Amino acid sequence: MSTAVVAAVTLPLLMSPVVSAAGREDDDESSRATRLYVPPPDRESYRQVARLAWRGDFRDSAGLLAMVRTPQAIWYGDETPEQVERLVRRTTLSAAWQGKLPVLTLYNVPGRDCGSYSSGGANGIAAYEAWIDAVADGIGDRQALIVLEPDSLALLPSDCAAAADPDPAGQTDQTDQTGQTDPAAQTDQNDQADQNDQTGQADQADQTGQAAADEPPAAGEQPAELPPLPDAHASTAPPTGSAAPGTAQEAAQPANPQPTGPQPTDPPSTGPQAPGQQSTSPQTPAPDPSASQSPAPEPSAAQPSTLPELPPLPKPDPVTPDPDGATGTSDPTDVTDTPEVEDPETAARYSEINYAVDVLTALGHTAVYLDAGHAGWHSVSSIVPRLIKAGIDRATGFALNVSHYQTDQDSAWYGRLISSCLAYADEGGDPEDCADQRWSKRHARRWLRAHVPGDSSRMKHFVTDTSRNGRGPWIPRLGAHVDAEPWCNPPERGLGRRPTTHTGDPLLDAALWVKTPGESDGRCLRGTDGPLDPERGTVNPEAGEWFPEQALELVRYAEPAVGVIRRTTGPRH
């Protein structure tokens, strides 16, 4: 009762002009941006707002209130068909009445999260299909943007055996063989190399038919602009009390992540979680996701009027150092591909996702995005075949970085490569030949110039989760934990870009807050017997429960910062 009284007194004050309209930031960016729906916040978040205000900590209180009033996804995952139909109908009706687009994250696929923190899901294919049918009935003819089953493709049932073994045979060595190195080791020579590329040297090499074939991959360069790509058109919006937003990648984290540099390495954990759920981390054998903060994309090198046919591009050797001095990718973690073994559960997974795609896209006013992990997990040639088998040709596109921490730059580049590879495969090309995020940017850009389709409207679009990536991935102290679990409630992370459908990238339909900021990823034992999280020294809440300490960190370390003072215009009266 006392909390309710405090809230009644303080919330009207906090919701006054003192609080910046963070929740309306998507409207401020452009009148063309789709207005995204803001779901009712977690009750615990308002209790924390009231407690902070009662203590006189008005800045943190206002910042936290701005965070929970920002558009974010609503997660559904453990309800019965009857319950989910009712809840989805209520959400979509409310959003339609406000003229806004709701973002729904569906997280109920059987065997999700490999039985880890966010384990659960429907009991078999028939139960899942009935649940999807109920979701469709709840949406009806109203608009919705759907992020379909985070981690369902990046962490297939066939990957679970490797995920269950904290140190699968050769896992550490396999990742080392990918040639990933610390981006900090990259020197200014990369910039010089890109400048040379812009002056036409790269294309001159193409004309001689040598550079494309001889140049080994080096990561760390920024993507240049590609030929005109399709205009984006999509929109965005964490779980209801019953949703379990945590993705399965957490189960696939390496037991002993060994970051090689000051870049953040943080195995993915997916979307917002419902009580008892854990945010999943999309890693296969155990890649440790981390991404480098890289400058804005540079303009592509001038191209000759006629592009000579390139000699076959060799599969880059990730171990060979780049002539510019860069070795590996812009991500200090090793991107590892788990060999896919077709088993009955994996076959069922593809059947389930295909069914959901067909039912949900048939509604006519829904945009459906499939799981594609993130830039620090699967290679392009690994995730693209999975997307194809799951029905990406009938879906709107794919979702990246759900519940994870990769930078916007790395996600945009990875998404562009995936989209290009999908178009290449649609023309009969082999995904194994596609440009990869581990290639040097110059090498990849040459591949794109030669293979990106002339009709860019055929390119698949994507959305990204920016809810907690303001500071990029977390790099645990080397050897500090048996299993660092960098995807699980990593310390000192911050809110990222505010949700918007006006991204400036023709392939990026929306930057969304898919994971509910402030909800726990799980207990995070980091290889210990618990119950304490050895990194924080506390017992973390169960997955999907409100985590006050982490919520404050996200506000305090937000990038861009959360505005809490609204600037007025015109003379004061």
LUMNU-506470 format. One record per residue (C-alpha): residue in one letter; x, y, z. Coordinates in steps of 0.02 Angstrom, whole numbers, padded with zeros to 5 digits, always signed. Example, Ala and Ser with C-alpha at 12.3 -4.5 7.8 and 13.67 -1.06 7.14 Angstrom:
! LUMNU-506470
a+00615-00225+00390
s+00684-00053+00357
END
This chain:
! LUMNU-506470
m+00000+00000+00000
s+00140+00121+00043
t+00221+00091-00127
a+00056+00123-00213
v+00035+00287-00118
v+00211+00343-00162
a+00181+00299-00343
a+00018+00395-00345
v+00107+00549-00281
t+00269+00539-00379
l+00220+00469-00548
p+00118+00620-00603
l+00269+00728-00562
l+00388+00614-00656
m+00273+00603-00806
s+00269+00792-00822
p+00380+00888-00945
v+00529+00846-00833
v+00541+00678-00920
s+00603+00679-01098
a+00490+00593-01222
a+00606+00447-01248
g+00456+00342-01290
r+00415+00461-01432
e+00589+00468-01503
d+00539+00368-01655
d+00412+00505-01695
d+00545+00641-01675
e+00664+00563-01802
s+00548+00582-01950
s+00367+00604-01989
r+00388+00454-02104
a+00433+00338-01962
t+00299+00216-01908
r+00240+00248-01732
l+00279+00100-01622
y+00172+00035-01481
v+00224+00054-01299
p+00161-00093-01195
p+00110-00076-01013
p+00271-00083-00910
d+00316-00212-00781
r+00238-00167-00614
e+00406-00190-00530
s+00479-00055-00642
y+00353+00072-00578
r+00386+00020-00399
q+00571+00052-00429
v+00531+00221-00506
a+00429+00266-00353
r+00563+00207-00231
l+00697+00310-00318
a+00587+00465-00318
w+00544+00440-00134
r+00731+00440-00093
g+00753+00600-00193
d+00848+00517-00337
f+00742+00605-00468
r+00866+00591-00611
d+00878+00401-00603
s+00692+00391-00570
a+00652+00496-00723
g+00777+00402-00831
l+00704+00235-00781
l+00529+00298-00817
a+00584+00358-00988
m+00656+00184-01022
v+00498+00089-00981
r+00393+00213-01082
t+00495+00178-01239
p+00419+00065-01374
q+00472-00115-01350
a+00418-00289-01397
i+00289-00393-01305
w+00342-00573-01279
y+00226-00723-01284
g+00285-00897-01247
d+00206-01003-01111
e+00022-00964-01124
t-00109-01087-01176
p-00187-01058-01348
e-00339-00980-01266
q-00233-00865-01159
v-00118-00809-01299
e-00263-00774-01416
r-00344-00662-01286
l-00183-00570-01242
v-00131-00543-01423
r-00303-00479-01467
r-00297-00357-01322
t-00125-00293-01375
t-00164-00273-01559
l-00331-00190-01524
s-00248-00066-01405
a-00111-00029-01532
a-00236-00007-01673
w-00341+00112-01567
q-00183+00217-01538
g-00132+00207-01721
k+00032+00120-01677
l+00120-00038-01731
p+00146-00174-01599
v+00301-00283-01600
l+00265-00462-01545
t+00402-00586-01503
l+00342-00766-01513
y+00446-00883-01407
n+00363-01052-01387
v+00449-01170-01508
p+00471-01347-01435
g+00641-01378-01356
r+00690-01195-01352
d+00854-01143-01273
c+00921-01321-01272
g+00843-01345-01100
s+00945-01203-01024
y+00886-01049-00927
s+00743-01013-01048
s+00694-01193-01074
g+00515-01232-01114
g+00405-01216-01266
a+00258-01309-01336
n+00242-01496-01311
g+00266-01554-01490
i+00224-01498-01665
a+00035-01514-01648
a+00033-01409-01489
y+00144-01278-01570
e+00037-01265-01725
a-00119-01244-01618
w-00030-01106-01522
i+00021-01017-01683
d-00157-01030-01746
a-00215-00945-01586
v-00089-00805-01608
a-00152-00778-01785
d-00332-00774-01724
g-00283-00643-01595
i-00202-00532-01727
g-00341-00548-01854
d-00337-00413-01986
r-00238-00291-01878
q-00057-00241-01906
a+00088-00322-01812
l+00275-00343-01829
i+00327-00517-01773
v+00500-00574-01718
l+00478-00761-01736
e+00561-00879-01613
p+00729-00802-01565
d+00871-00930-01569
s+00762-01058-01656
l+00875-01064-01809
a+01041-01004-01739
l+01027-01140-01607
l+00946-01292-01685
p+00912-01453-01588
s+01061-01526-01681
d+01168-01393-01598
c+01112-01436-01422
a+01238-01576-01396
a+01381-01455-01422
a+01293-01326-01314
a+01272-01449-01172
d+01458-01487-01168
p+01548-01339-01090
d+01703-01387-01187
p+01652-01492-01336
a+01796-01584-01415
g+01909-01462-01499
q+01789-01318-01470
t+01919-01195-01413
d+02041-01249-01546
q+01908-01239-01680
t+01870-01060-01638
d+02053-01018-01638
q+02067-01086-01813
t+01942-00958-01875
g+02080-00832-01863
q+01982-00709-01758
t+02097-00587-01676
d+02088-00437-01567
p+02025-00288-01667
a+02136-00182-01558
a+02282-00260-01649
q+02224-00181-01810
t+02325-00028-01854
d+02298+00131-01950
q+02353+00031-02101
n+02172-00023-02119
d+02118+00156-02142
q+02256+00184-02268
a+02202+00027-02360
d+02024+00089-02371
q+02085+00258-02433
n+02180+00167-02568
d+02024+00071-02610
q+01929+00234-02627
t+02057+00304-02746
g+02022+00162-02863
q+02167+00048-02823
a+02052-00095-02775
d+01957-00083-02938
q+02119-00071-03035
a+02166-00234-02954
d+01999-00304-03008
q+02038-00253-03188
t+02199-00348-03183
g+02104-00498-03116
q+02226-00520-02973
a+02175-00428-02816
a+02011-00516-02790
a+02093-00685-02801
d+02249-00648-02702
e+02186-00539-02563
p+02163-00629-02397
p+02022-00574-02283
a+02046-00446-02147
a+01909-00382-02038
g+01894-00213-01960
e+01862-00110-02115
q+01697-00023-02133
p+01570-00070-02264
a+01557+00047-02409
e+01394+00093-02493
l+01330-00038-02612
p+01225-00018-02768
p+01051+00051-02727
l+00960-00069-02613
p+00774-00081-02580
d+00689+00045-02470
a+00650-00021-02298
h+00472-00035-02241
a+00438-00110-02074
s+00410-00067-01895
t+00446-00112-01717
a+00400-00145-01514
p+00451-00368-01225
p+00352-00505-01146
t+00191-00504-01052
g+00193-00581-00883
s+00181-00752-00961
a+00305-00731-01100
a+00476-00805-01082
p+00597-00696-01175
g+00767-00775-01164
t+00851-00855-01309
a+00943-01017-01318
q+01112-00958-01367
e+01159-00946-01187
a+01166-01135-01182
a+01295-01134-01319
q+01420-01022-01235
p+01600-01079-01222
a+01655-01135-01052
n+01811-01029-01054
p+01788-00881-01168
q+01956-00808-01211
p+01935-00633-01278
t+02088-00578-01371
g+02077-00394-01350
p+01993-00246-01274
q+01841-00278-01381
p+01687-00335-01287
t+01655-00519-01302
d+01484-00568-01253
p+01396-00725-01308
p+01221-00684-01358
s+01070-00693-01250
t+00904-00663-01331
g+00753-00557-01302
p+00653-00511-01150
q+00606-00653-01039
a+00453-00698-00945
p+00462-00754-00766
g+00569-00908-00754
q+00643-00881-00925
q+00819-00839-00973
s+00879-00733-01113
t+00955-00846-01239
s+01118-00820-01322
p+01130-00868-01504
q+01294-00954-01514
t+01323-01120-01590
p+01475-01219-01536
a+01519-01079-01421
p+01562-00921-01510
d+01587-00776-01396
p+01496-00629-01477
s+01580-00463-01474
a+01588-00324-01596
s+01699-00178-01628
q+01639-00002-01623
s+01674+00054-01799
p+01652+00220-01887
a+01514+00256-02009
p+01522+00166-02176
e+01635+00243-02303
p+01593+00276-02484
s+01635+00137-02603
a+01780+00154-02722
a+01746+00226-02892
q+01702+00088-03014
p+01750+00077-03196
s+01614+00102-03325
t+01620-00082-03363
l+01666-00208-03230
p+01776-00346-03300
e+01727-00520-03252
l+01816-00567-03093
p+01913-00727-03076
p+01835-00849-02952
l+01856-00780-02776
p+01945-00903-02664
k+01871-00947-02497
p+01970-00829-02386
d+02089-00909-02266
p+02044-00831-02099
v+02214-00874-02027
t+02314-00780-02158
p+02352-00603-02100
d+02287-00462-02208
p+02422-00367-02302
d+02363-00212-02212
g+02409-00289-02046
a+02233-00339-01993
t+02194-00519-01956
g+02022-00585-01916
t+01861-00487-01904
s+01801-00331-01821
d+01735-00448-01688
p+01864-00509-01564
t+01765-00666-01535
d+01782-00817-01644
v+01638-00847-01761
t+01613-01033-01765
d+01493-01138-01865
t+01416-01292-01789
p+01403-01436-01912
e+01218-01463-01942
v+01160-01640-01915
e+00986-01674-01981
d+00894-01767-01845
p+00707-01787-01811
e+00702-01640-01689
t+00792-01526-01810
a+00678-01578-01952
a+00531-01542-01838
r+00602-01371-01797
y+00605-01324-01981
s+00428-01388-02000
e+00369-01283-01853
i+00449-01123-01915
n+00384-01149-02091
y+00208-01175-02024
a+00218-01015-01922
v+00281-00917-02073
d+00138-00978-02182
v+00002-00945-02053
l+00062-00775-01996
t+00105-00703-02167
a-00065-00757-02232
l-00146-00630-02116
g-00101-00493-02239
h-00049-00356-02116
t+00094-00439-02026
a+00282-00426-02054
v+00372-00586-02001
y+00559-00591-01964
l+00653-00755-01937
d+00797-00784-01817
a+00971-00757-01889
g+01077-00745-01731
h+01205-00607-01734
a+01370-00556-01811
g+01478-00641-01679
w+01395-00811-01697
h+01365-00897-01864
s+01454-00860-02025
v+01348-00801-02171
s+01368-00968-02260
s+01308-01058-02104
i+01151-00958-02062
v+01088-00931-02240
p+01048-01116-02276
r+00953-01121-02111
l+00851-00970-02159
i+00813-01045-02328
k+00753-01209-02254
a+00645-01114-02129
g+00549-01021-02264
i+00637-00853-02276
d+00573-00838-02455
r+00396-00816-02387
a+00442-00711-02235
t+00472-00523-02230
g+00652-00544-02178
f+00760-00590-02029
a+00802-00523-01855
l+00977-00494-01786
n+01054-00471-01614
v+00898-00515-01515
s+00942-00502-01330
h+01125-00475-01374
y+01253-00337-01378
q+01331-00325-01551
t+01358-00148-01613
d+01243-00069-01740
q+01384-00061-01867
d+01423-00246-01856
s+01239-00294-01864
a+01208-00185-02016
w+01357-00258-02110
y+01311-00436-02061
g+01131-00407-02114
r+01185-00339-02282
l+01294-00490-02314
i+01155-00611-02267
s+01030-00520-02377
s+01151-00522-02523
c+01190-00707-02498
l+01004-00749-02494
a+00980-00660-02660
y+01133-00749-02731
a+01067-00918-02674
d+00897-00876-02748
e+00983-00863-02916
g+01059-01035-02895
g+01221-00986-02809
d+01302-01088-02671
p+01295-01002-02499
e+01467-01074-02466
d+01535-00951-02594
c+01454-00798-02513
a+01552-00654-02439
d+01572-00677-02252
q+01585-00557-02105
r+01758-00627-02073
w+01821-00569-02241
s+01908-00404-02261
k+01785-00268-02308
r+01873-00236-02474
h+01867-00419-02519
a+01683-00431-02472
r+01638-00273-02566
r+01713-00344-02725
w+01607-00499-02704
l+01453-00391-02677
r+01487-00287-02831
a+01498-00445-02934
h+01350-00537-02859
v+01223-00416-02784
p+01067-00430-02893
g+01029-00291-03014
d+00850-00286-02949
s+00880-00239-02767
s+00695-00255-02728
r+00723-00442-02712
m+00838-00417-02564
k+00771-00475-02396
h+00759-00343-02260
f+00801-00361-02076
v+00774-00285-01904
t+00898-00270-01761
d+00882-00269-01572
t+00963-00114-01498
s+00890-00127-01323
r+01055-00161-01233
n+01196-00134-01358
g+01241+00046-01316
r+01414-00005-01256
g+01434-00159-01364
p+01476-00332-01298
w+01553-00363-01128
i+01729-00433-01116
p+01753-00535-00957
r+01921-00531-00871
l+02028-00669-00942
g+02017-00823-00833
a+01900-00739-00709
h+01765-00872-00727
v+01753-01054-00775
d+01616-01004-00897
a+01600-00815-00912
e+01426-00821-00992
p+01451-00646-01062
w+01274-00649-01130
c+01199-00668-00956
n+01165-00504-00864
p+01335-00431-00912
p+01384-00283-00803
e+01387-00101-00855
r+01293-00119-01019
g+01185+00023-01082
l+01029+00055-01183
g+01061+00073-01368
r+00980+00165-01511
r+00799+00211-01479
p+00671+00111-01577
t+00628+00179-01748
t+00576+00124-01921
h+00667+00271-02000
t+00841+00194-02004
g+00923+00273-02156
d+00973+00099-02217
p+00867+00032-02361
l+00883-00146-02296
l+00860-00110-02111
d+00673-00100-02083
a+00683-00053-01899
a+00794-00036-01747
l+00691-00112-01607
w+00697-00145-01422
v+00656-00330-01436
k+00730-00385-01270
t+00640-00301-01124
p+00774-00190-01044
g+00776-00217-00857
e+00723-00400-00861
s+00848-00529-00801
d+00931-00656-00915
g+00934-00784-00775
r+01037-00839-00626
c+01204-00826-00716
l+01312-00947-00617
r+01460-00931-00737
g+01520-01109-00712
t+01502-01109-00522
d+01381-01203-00410
g+01296-01040-00363
p+01183-00971-00303
l+01282-00808-00320
d+01330-00731-00484
p+01519-00722-00457
e+01531-00566-00566
r+01401-00467-00470
g+01411-00552-00299
t+01222-00566-00290
v+01087-00692-00333
n+01016-00634-00498
p+00828-00643-00526
e+00758-00785-00630
a+00748-00757-00816
g+00610-00634-00859
e+00598-00558-00686
w+00635-00374-00655
f+00818-00341-00610
p+00828-00168-00527
e+01018-00157-00525
q+01033-00200-00709
a+00891-00082-00754
l+00984+00064-00676
e+01145+00015-00764
l+01057+00017-00931
v+00995+00193-00899
r+01158+00261-00829
y+01267+00186-00968
a+01145+00218-01110
e+01220+00269-01277
p+01145+00384-01333
a+01105+00449-01160
v+00927+00447-01097
g+00864+00626-01095
v+00769+00672-00938
i+00750+00859-00963
r+00639+00923-01101
r+00702+01083-01179
t+00567+01209-01206
t+00562+01328-01353
g+00504+01507-01357
p+00499+01637-01219
r+00454+01588-01043
h+00296+01658-00965
END
